[in-house]
Amino acid sequence: MLTLQENKSKLLEYRESVMVYLNRWHWFLICLVLSLVSVWVYVRTTTPIYRINSTVLIRDDKKGDGILKATAFSDLNMFQETKTTDNEIEVLRSKDLIYKVLINLKQDVSYYKKQIWRDRELYGEAVPFVITTQRLSPAAYLLKFTITPNNNNTFTLETDDVRQIYKYGQLVNHEGYAFTLTKTSSLVNGKTYWFKFNNLQHMAAAYSAGKLQITPTIKDANTVLLNVTDPVIERGVDFLNRLIALYNEENNHKKNIAAINTIALIDDRLKLIGNNLTDVEDNVEAFKKANSDIETNDINNVNLAKSAEYNQALQESKLQLAQVDAIIAYMNDSQNLYKSIPSTMGLRDETLNSLISRFNNLQLERSNMLNNAEVGNRLVEDLSKQLMALHANIKENLNNIRQGIVISRDNLSSSVSRYNDKVRTAPVVERGILQRTREQGVKSTLYQYLLQKREETALSLSSVVPAAQIIDSPDAAGTAEFPKTTLLFLLGGMMGLVVPGMLIYAQDKLSIKVNDRLSVQQFTGVKVLGELCHYGDKYPVAVQSGSTTTISELFRYIRSNLKMIDPRDTNKVMLVTSCTKGEGKTFFSINLAMTLALQGKKVLLMEFDLRKPDLLQRLGMCQQKGITDFLSDDRMPLAECIQPLDRAPNVHVLGCGQASLDAGELVTNSRVPMLFNDLRDQYDYLIIDTSPIGAVADAFSLTKYADLSIYLIRYNYTNAQQLEILKDINENNKLKNLMVVFNDAKKSTRHAYAYGSYGYATERH
């Protein structure tokens, strides 16, 4: 449980930590303004990038007949195709497809209009002129062409090495490029435009690599989200619309390949059967004309009907055999290895239809994959191997079907022969008419069947449903994708506050100088006598009678603390020291003497810095006899060494005298005790201005004569590492009654101490 004093100490530490930042509020203000202005300039000069989104449904057309599932030709299974969303995503972002879109949108040239903050890219009807290229070299893609319209007939063209005037429509022919420029109604005279040529192959690769993003909306769904980033919203919308349209066109074209092959095969069969049917009809007509006067009877009609039935079945069997032979011949052609297999039409073998459907699906998948991969790609090779295996299985299945049809044909032939034997006794004319009529019926039925299938197949070509259906039309968000203005201003404001805070923290923590009292208060038992503000005058006397400056009040505060520490006024001899030169020992000694003298006390300033004395020099006094002379000469009277201070009648000064090389021995001289004994009787206070104890040990030799030791620490001057000396002195009591005075407190250290309402850290002297 913390005591009341510990709580106050903690609160004081927190207050001092906060004041470190509050005292530098102008740092935060400057950094905040600079960061927000930087963000504003960045936003004004950066071209905004917008994200255009669209949602598309990829149809899973397993039957291949789309909306025509109820029609008679659905049994052909010629369009069966199972799509996977991942494969279609790869097709949509294939470089070949994107390249076609870019050509369609005429993106081989980009047009810009020069403006104050950032150049504006022009598109569509806003394009001021149209560039028609005749010849381009790779170096032309690196050039920037500036166009300045002069009037309605001419313009000035500028590049890195060319500046020339041309007429609209005139051929611009230089090494590396040749083009013509035709103006549009959007061209404004007096404005400056520029354009550049685009490598569409590289642009397509950039779109495919990530600029165009396609992701499924949810897992195992056929809907995908397409989005593209573009500084021109209209161009992004046109890009997605055209991409989906071209995808549907190419998909429909590939889907119709099987139907086209089937129609070609049906046409061949129709031509052959049509010729045969014509021959049969001519034969029937000629036979009837030759035997028109012969009457027939209906004996053996039953046998003839049976014979006709089996004969028709026999002809259908022969037709199926011919169809199987035609498909086998088609598959034996090596050029058709990776082409769709035509429909089997009348062959109602489920295994064969399933194999052919699977073969056609793999063939389409391989064709789609070749849009984005080479033939030697491992995935393409795997599909090729699967196609070859299926090809062999289909041929084997066809051979088995052929063998079955041959067996069926032989059986039907036997049945026909059996019934023919039964009707041999029938009249020759009747039998001849029936045979010819039967053959005519078979040929006619088959011809009508094939003709119907051809019409149904042709109808399917114009009834193909688009593979991709737009659910949400391409549209851009209300705000730019980049730069995010609100976020940038928020981050800029945060940086404007965080950066100065970090700098202040680093300055405070990484500084090797003492900048607050906490560094000293960590030493248990070290007392603080007071603090002094910054004093800018060269003349060292800051305290005078009637003076109300902040520095004089702070010295009076220190005087009051001395009284509180020593109510009986027994601390007559005060030793003033510090760690190193320049921390204000002499300044403090002079003004402490002046402050004590204002109460009518007799004070003696003793210049005991025998190595580098400067007390008399700073007071503007002449050097006479002094301490070194008294200690060196036993006959030297002490009174001859002491001088009065003109500005303060109660203050006298005992100078150093002649500087001595044996200062260390002089302070241990046998006359030193006598010196202090005599002076104690003559003066109320003795103030000893000694050498820095961080350099020499003279002060330690004098501490036995002192009643109070005052240690000066100067803000932002005293090295923090030198506080170890103070710690050692305090822990080992090397100086009697050690007190610390902080000197040179400025605005940055105002939090350390404030006397009353003076606000001393803001005052200059």
ZIPEDA-V923936 format. One record per residue. N is the residue number from 0. RES is the residue in one small letter. SS is DSSP state (H for helix, E for strand, L for the rest). PHI is phi as a letter, one per 20 degrees, with the letter a starting at -180 (none if undefined). Layout:
BEGIN
n: (N & N)
res: (RES & RES)
ss: (SS & SS)
phi: (PHI & PHI)
END
This chain:
BEGIN
n: (0 & 1 & 2 & 3 & 4 & 5 & 6 & 7 & 8 & 9 & 10 & 11 & 12 & 13 & 14 & 15 & 16 & 17 & 18 & 19 & 20 & 21 & 22 & 23 & 24 & 25 & 26 & 27 & 28 & 29 & 30 & 31 & 32 & 33 & 34 & 35 & 36 & 37 & 38 & 39 & 40 & 41 & 42 & 43 & 44 & 45 & 46 & 47 & 48 & 49 & 50 & 51 & 52 & 53 & 54 & 55 & 56 & 57 & 58 & 59 & 60 & 61 & 62 & 63 & 64 & 65 & 66 & 67 & 68 & 69 & 70 & 71 & 72 & 73 & 74 & 75 & 76 & 77 & 78 & 79 & 80 & 81 & 82 & 83 & 84 & 85 & 86 & 87 & 88 & 89 & 90 & 91 & 92 & 93 & 94 & 95 & 96 & 97 & 98 & 99 & 100 & 101 & 102 & 103 & 104 & 105 & 106 & 107 & 108 & 109 & 110 & 111 & 112 & 113 & 114 & 115 & 116 & 117 & 118 & 119 & 120 & 121 & 122 & 123 & 124 & 125 & 126 & 127 & 128 & 129 & 130 & 131 & 132 & 133 & 134 & 135 & 136 & 137 & 138 & 139 & 140 & 141 & 142 & 143 & 144 & 145 & 146 & 147 & 148 & 149 & 150 & 151 & 152 & 153 & 154 & 155 & 156 & 157 & 158 & 159 & 160 & 161 & 162 & 163 & 164 & 165 & 166 & 167 & 168 & 169 & 170 & 171 & 172 & 173 & 174 & 175 & 176 & 177 & 178 & 179 & 180 & 181 & 182 & 183 & 184 & 185 & 186 & 187 & 188 & 189 & 190 & 191 & 192 & 193 & 194 & 195 & 196 & 197 & 198 & 199 & 200 & 201 & 202 & 203 & 204 & 205 & 206 & 207 & 208 & 209 & 210 & 211 & 212 & 213 & 214 & 215 & 216 & 217 & 218 & 219 & 220 & 221 & 222 & 223 & 224 & 225 & 226 & 227 & 228 & 229 & 230 & 231 & 232 & 233 & 234 & 235 & 236 & 237 & 238 & 239 & 240 & 241 & 242 & 243 & 244 & 245 & 246 & 247 & 248 & 249 & 250 & 251 & 252 & 253 & 254 & 255 & 256 & 257 & 258 & 259 & 260 & 261 & 262 & 263 & 264 & 265 & 266 & 267 & 268 & 269 & 270 & 271 & 272 & 273 & 274 & 275 & 276 & 277 & 278 & 279 & 280 & 281 & 282 & 283 & 284 & 285 & 286 & 287 & 288 & 289 & 290 & 291 & 292 & 293 & 294 & 295 & 296 & 297 & 298 & 299 & 300 & 301 & 302 & 303 & 304 & 305 & 306 & 307 & 308 & 309 & 310 & 311 & 312 & 313 & 314 & 315 & 316 & 317 & 318 & 319 & 320 & 321 & 322 & 323 & 324 & 325 & 326 & 327 & 328 & 329 & 330 & 331 & 332 & 333 & 334 & 335 & 336 & 337 & 338 & 339 & 340 & 341 & 342 & 343 & 344 & 345 & 346 & 347 & 348 & 349 & 350 & 351 & 352 & 353 & 354 & 355 & 356 & 357 & 358 & 359 & 360 & 361 & 362 & 363 & 364 & 365 & 366 & 367 & 368 & 369 & 370 & 371 & 372 & 373 & 374 & 375 & 376 & 377 & 378 & 379 & 380 & 381 & 382 & 383 & 384 & 385 & 386 & 387 & 388 & 389 & 390 & 391 & 392 & 393 & 394 & 395 & 396 & 397 & 398 & 399 & 400 & 401 & 402 & 403 & 404 & 405 & 406 & 407 & 408 & 409 & 410 & 411 & 412 & 413 & 414 & 415 & 416 & 417 & 418 & 419 & 420 & 421 & 422 & 423 & 424 & 425 & 426 & 427 & 428 & 429 & 430 & 431 & 432 & 433 & 434 & 435 & 436 & 437 & 438 & 439 & 440 & 441 & 442 & 443 & 444 & 445 & 446 & 447 & 448 & 449 & 450 & 451 & 452 & 453 & 454 & 455 & 456 & 457 & 458 & 459 & 460 & 461 & 462 & 463 & 464 & 465 & 466 & 467 & 468 & 469 & 470 & 471 & 472 & 473 & 474 & 475 & 476 & 477 & 478 & 479 & 480 & 481 & 482 & 483 & 484 & 485 & 486 & 487 & 488 & 489 & 490 & 491 & 492 & 493 & 494 & 495 & 496 & 497 & 498 & 499 & 500 & 501 & 502 & 503 & 504 & 505 & 506 & 507 & 508 & 509 & 510 & 511 & 512 & 513 & 514 & 515 & 516 & 517 & 518 & 519 & 520 & 521 & 522 & 523 & 524 & 525 & 526 & 527 & 528 & 529 & 530 & 531 & 532 & 533 & 534 & 535 & 536 & 537 & 538 & 539 & 540 & 541 & 542 & 543 & 544 & 545 & 546 & 547 & 548 & 549 & 550 & 551 & 552 & 553 & 554 & 555 & 556 & 557 & 558 & 559 & 560 & 561 & 562 & 563 & 564 & 565 & 566 & 567 & 568 & 569 & 570 & 571 & 572 & 573 & 574 & 575 & 576 & 577 & 578 & 579 & 580 & 581 & 582 & 583 & 584 & 585 & 586 & 587 & 588 & 589 & 590 & 591 & 592 & 593 & 594 & 595 & 596 & 597 & 598 & 599 & 600 & 601 & 602 & 603 & 604 & 605 & 606 & 607 & 608 & 609 & 610 & 611 & 612 & 613 & 614 & 615 & 616 & 617 & 618 & 619 & 620 & 621 & 622 & 623 & 624 & 625 & 626 & 627 & 628 & 629 & 630 & 631 & 632 & 633 & 634 & 635 & 636 & 637 & 638 & 639 & 640 & 641 & 642 & 643 & 644 & 645 & 646 & 647 & 648 & 649 & 650 & 651 & 652 & 653 & 654 & 655 & 656 & 657 & 658 & 659 & 660 & 661 & 662 & 663 & 664 & 665 & 666 & 667 & 668 & 669 & 670 & 671 & 672 & 673 & 674 & 675 & 676 & 677 & 678 & 679 & 680 & 681 & 682 & 683 & 684 & 685 & 686 & 687 & 688 & 689 & 690 & 691 & 692 & 693 & 694 & 695 & 696 & 697 & 698 & 699 & 700 & 701 & 702 & 703 & 704 & 705 & 706 & 707 & 708 & 709 & 710 & 711 & 712 & 713 & 714 & 715 & 716 & 717 & 718 & 719 & 720 & 721 & 722 & 723 & 724 & 725 & 726 & 727 & 728 & 729 & 730 & 731 & 732 & 733 & 734 & 735 & 736 & 737 & 738 & 739 & 740 & 741 & 742 & 743 & 744 & 745 & 746 & 747 & 748 & 749 & 750 & 751 & 752 & 753 & 754 & 755 & 756 & 757 & 758 & 759 & 760 & 761 & 762 & 763 & 764)
res: (m & l & t & l & q & e & n & k & s & k & l & l & e & y & r & e & s & v & m & v & y & l & n & r & w & h & w & f & l & i & c & l & v & l & s & l & v & s & v & w & v & y & v & r & t & t & t & p & i & y & r & i & n & s & t & v & l & i & r & d & d & k & k & g & d & g & i & l & k & a & t & a & f & s & d & l & n & m & f & q & e & t & k & t & t & d & n & e & i & e & v & l & r & s & k & d & l & i & y & k & v & l & i & n & l & k & q & d & v & s & y & y & k & k & q & i & w & r & d & r & e & l & y & g & e & a & v & p & f & v & i & t & t & q & r & l & s & p & a & a & y & l & l & k & f & t & i & t & p & n & n & n & n & t & f & t & l & e & t & d & d & v & r & q & i & y & k & y & g & q & l & v & n & h & e & g & y & a & f & t & l & t & k & t & s & s & l & v & n & g & k & t & y & w & f & k & f & n & n & l & q & h & m & a & a & a & y & s & a & g & k & l & q & i & t & p & t & i & k & d & a & n & t & v & l & l & n & v & t & d & p & v & i & e & r & g & v & d & f & l & n & r & l & i & a & l & y & n & e & e & n & n & h & k & k & n & i & a & a & i & n & t & i & a & l & i & d & d & r & l & k & l & i & g & n & n & l & t & d & v & e & d & n & v & e & a & f & k & k & a & n & s & d & i & e & t & n & d & i & n & n & v & n & l & a & k & s & a & e & y & n & q & a & l & q & e & s & k & l & q & l & a & q & v & d & a & i & i & a & y & m & n & d & s & q & n & l & y & k & s & i & p & s & t & m & g & l & r & d & e & t & l & n & s & l & i & s & r & f & n & n & l & q & l & e & r & s & n & m & l & n & n & a & e & v & g & n & r & l & v & e & d & l & s & k & q & l & m & a & l & h & a & n & i & k & e & n & l & n & n & i & r & q & g & i & v & i & s & r & d & n & l & s & s & s & v & s & r & y & n & d & k & v & r & t & a & p & v & v & e & r & g & i & l & q & r & t & r & e & q & g & v & k & s & t & l & y & q & y & l & l & q & k & r & e & e & t & a & l & s & l & s & s & v & v & p & a & a & q & i & i & d & s & p & d & a & a & g & t & a & e & f & p & k & t & t & l & l & f & l & l & g & g & m & m & g & l & v & v & p & g & m & l & i & y & a & q & d & k & l & s & i & k & v & n & d & r & l & s & v & q & q & f & t & g & v & k & v & l & g & e & l & c & h & y & g & d & k & y & p & v & a & v & q & s & g & s & t & t & t & i & s & e & l & f & r & y & i & r & s & n & l & k & m & i & d & p & r & d & t & n & k & v & m & l & v & t & s & c & t & k & g & e & g & k & t & f & f & s & i & n & l & a & m & t & l & a & l & q & g & k & k & v & l & l & m & e & f & d & l & r & k & p & d & l & l & q & r & l & g & m & c & q & q & k & g & i & t & d & f & l & s & d & d & r & m & p & l & a & e & c & i & q & p & l & d & r & a & p & n & v & h & v & l & g & c & g & q & a & s & l & d & a & g & e & l & v & t & n & s & r & v & p & m & l & f & n & d & l & r & d & q & y & d & y & l & i & i & d & t & s & p & i & g & a & v & a & d & a & f & s & l & t & k & y & a & d & l & s & i & y & l & i & r & y & n & y & t & n & a & q & q & l & e & i & l & k & d & i & n & e & n & n & k & l & k & n & l & m & v & v & f & n & d & a & k & k & s & t & r & h & a & y & a & y & g & s & y & g & y & a & t & e & r & h)
ss: (L & L & L & H & H & H & H & H & H & H & H & H & H & H & H & H & H & H & H & H & H & H & L & L & H & H & H & H & H & H & H & H & H & H & H & H & H & H & H & H & H & H & H & H & H & L & L & L & E & E & E & E & E & E & E & E & E & E & L & L & L & L & L & L & L & H & H & H & L & L & L & H & H & H & H & H & L & L & L & L & L & L & L & L & H & H & H & H & H & H & H & H & L & L & H & H & H & H & H & H & H & H & H & H & L & L & L & L & E & E & E & E & E & L & L & L & L & L & L & E & E & E & L & H & H & H & L & L & E & E & E & E & E & E & E & E & L & H & H & H & H & H & L & L & E & E & E & E & E & L & L & L & L & E & E & E & E & E & L & L & L & L & E & E & E & E & E & L & L & L & E & E & E & E & L & L & E & E & E & E & E & E & E & L & L & L & L & L & L & L & L & E & E & E & E & E & E & L & L & H & H & H & H & H & H & H & H & H & H & H & H & E & E & E & E & E & L & L & L & L & L & L & E & E & E & E & E & E & E & E & L & L & H & H & H & H & H & H & H & H & H & H & H & H & H & H & H & H & H & H & H & H & H & H & H & L & H & H & H & H & H & H & H & H & H & H & H & H & H & H & H & H & H & H & H & H & H & H & H & H & H & H & H & H & H & H & H & H & H & H & L & L & L & L & L & L & L & L & L & L & H & H & H & H & H & H & H & H & H & H & H & H & H & H & H & H & H & H & H & H & H & H & H & H & H & H & H & H & H & H & H & H & L & H & H & H & L & L & L & L & L & L & L & L & L & L & L & L & L & H & H & H & H & H & H & H & H & H & H & H & H & H & H & H & H & H & H & H & H & L & L & L & L & L & L & L & L & H & H & H & H & H & H & H & H & H & H & H & H & H & H & H & H & H & H & H & H & H & H & H & H & H & H & H & H & H & H & H & H & H & H & H & H & H & H & H & H & H & H & H & H & H & L & L & L & L & L & H & H & H & H & H & H & H & H & H & H & H & H & H & H & H & H & H & H & H & H & H & H & H & H & H & H & H & H & H & H & H & H & H & H & L & L & L & L & L & L & E & E & E & E & E & E & E & E & E & L & L & L & L & L & E & L & L & H & H & H & H & H & H & H & H & H & H & H & H & H & H & H & H & H & H & H & H & H & H & H & H & H & H & L & L & E & L & L & L & L & H & H & H & H & L & L & L & L & L & E & E & E & E & E & E & E & L & L & L & L & L & L & L & L & L & L & L & L & L & L & L & L & H & H & H & H & H & H & H & H & H & H & H & H & H & H & H & H & L & L & L & L & L & L & L & E & E & E & E & E & E & L & L & L & L & L & L & H & H & H & H & H & H & H & H & H & H & H & H & H & L & L & L & L & L & E & E & E & E & E & L & L & L & L & L & L & L & H & H & H & H & H & L & L & L & L & L & L & L & H & H & H & H & H & H & L & L & L & L & L & H & H & H & H & E & E & E & E & L & L & E & E & E & E & E & E & E & L & L & L & L & L & L & L & L & H & H & H & H & L & L & L & L & H & H & H & H & H & H & H & H & H & H & H & H & L & L & E & E & E & E & E & L & L & L & L & L & L & L & L & H & H & H & H & H & H & H & H & L & L & E & E & E & E & E & E & E & L & L & L & L & E & H & H & H & H & H & H & H & H & H & H & H & H & H & L & L & L & L & L & E & E & E & E & E & E & E & E & L & H & H & H & H & H & H & L & L & L & L & L & L & L & H & H & H & L & L & L)
phi: (none & f & f & f & f & f & f & f & f & f & f & f & f & f & f & f & f & f & f & g & e & f & f & d & g & f & f & f & f & f & f & f & f & f & f & f & f & f & f & f & f & f & f & f & e & e & f & f & d & d & d & d & d & b & d & c & e & e & f & d & e & f & e & m & d & l & f & d & f & e & e & f & e & f & f & f & l & e & d & f & b & d & e & d & f & f & f & f & f & f & f & f & d & f & f & f & f & f & f & f & f & f & f & f & e & l & e & f & c & d & d & c & d & f & c & f & e & b & f & d & e & d & b & m & f & e & f & f & b & d & d & d & e & d & b & c & d & g & f & f & f & e & e & d & d & e & d & c & f & e & b & f & d & c & b & d & d & c & c & f & c & c & b & b & e & c & e & f & n & f & f & e & c & c & f & o & a & b & b & c & d & d & f & d & f & e & f & d & f & n & e & d & c & b & b & b & e & d & e & f & f & f & f & f & f & f & f & f & f & r & f & e & d & c & c & f & f & c & f & m & d & e & e & c & d & d & b & c & d & b & f & d & f & f & f & f & f & f & f & f & f & f & f & f & f & f & f & f & f & f & f & f & f & f & f & e & g & f & f & f & f & f & f & f & f & f & f & f & f & f & f & f & f & f & f & f & f & f & f & f & f & f & f & f & f & f & f & f & f & f & c & f & e & d & e & d & d & d & f & m & f & f & f & f & f & f & g & f & f & f & f & f & f & f & f & f & f & f & f & f & f & f & f & f & f & f & f & f & f & f & f & f & f & f & f & d & f & d & d & f & e & f & f & e & l & f & f & e & e & f & f & f & f & f & f & f & f & f & f & f & f & f & f & f & f & f & f & f & f & f & f & d & b & e & f & e & f & f & f & f & f & f & f & f & f & f & f & f & f & f & g & f & f & f & f & f & f & f & f & f & f & f & f & f & f & f & f & f & f & f & f & f & f & f & f & f & f & f & f & f & f & f & d & f & f & f & g & f & f & f & f & f & f & f & f & f & f & f & f & f & f & f & f & f & f & f & f & f & f & f & f & f & f & f & f & f & f & f & f & f & f & e & d & f & e & g & f & d & d & f & e & d & f & g & b & d & f & f & d & f & f & b & e & e & g & f & f & f & f & f & f & f & f & f & f & f & e & f & f & f & f & f & f & f & f & f & f & f & e & e & f & e & d & f & c & b & f & f & f & e & f & f & e & f & n & f & d & d & e & r & c & c & e & f & c & e & f & f & f & f & e & d & d & c & f & n & f & c & f & f & f & f & f & f & f & f & f & f & f & f & f & f & f & f & f & c & f & e & m & e & e & e & d & d & e & d & b & b & e & b & f & n & e & o & f & f & g & f & f & f & f & f & f & f & f & f & f & f & e & n & e & e & c & d & e & d & e & e & e & f & e & c & f & b & f & f & f & f & e & m & d & e & e & c & f & b & f & f & f & f & f & e & c & f & e & f & f & f & f & f & e & e & c & e & e & g & f & c & g & e & d & c & c & d & f & f & n & f & f & c & e & d & f & f & e & f & f & d & f & f & e & f & g & f & g & f & f & f & f & g & f & e & c & f & c & d & d & e & e & d & f & f & f & f & d & c & d & f & f & f & f & e & f & f & e & e & e & b & d & d & d & e & c & d & f & l & c & f & f & f & f & f & f & f & f & f & f & f & f & f & f & d & l & f & c & f & l & f & c & d & c & e & d & m & f & d & f & f & d & f & f & f & a & b & e & l & d & f & l & f & f & e & e & d & c)
END
